[in-house]
């Protein structure tokens, strides 16, 4: 398999890096984000730990705020997975409640008396604190929704297939109840081990990022 993961890490290391609090105006309206986590290394650079995008038009900044700022695990699977790992590390039985989806009104009414709302707020705050402290990201502008989803999938697969950028023993994801997260070293369970990026895909992606000013040198 032609895995371009080392080249991908090297190239994205030259992109402008964003940390919380990030400038909304510096984020493209449409595109892909690539997340890095403190103390995780791969290919001589920071290791990619998640790739994501958005489906609605011009919603990339909003999607990032859902991850980094909005304390609602049911609007961000990334937040939910971070919480699962934090609770799993401590063997906290609240994990069962954390897994309950409260998105719909019916679900909220059905579970209103079963879930400790104070504990829920505490865990949400812990997730926010961890994400804001530990994660940084780069962004890659892609306007077309279909193209975004295709490249997102290929980026994820390229990293998941790679045996050269594995997670550290101290990585929080080692405590995830999700086997796919533990095995892949990524905060993801979908689009793993599928079709990887081609050299043309990577060249076009980097050309676009450089033309729009998201590669700094």
Secondary structure, DSSP 8 states (H G I E B T S, - for coil): ----HHHHHHHHTTB--EESS--GGGS-SSEEEEEEEEEEEETTEEEEEEEE--SSTT-HHHHHHHHHT---GGG-HHHHHHHHHHHHHTT-TTHHHHTS---SHHHHHHHTTTS-HHHHHHHHHHHHHHHHHHEEEEEEE---HHHHHHHHHHHHHHHHH-SSS---TT-GGGG-S-HHHHHHTSS-SSSTTS----HHHHHHHHHHHHHTT-B--
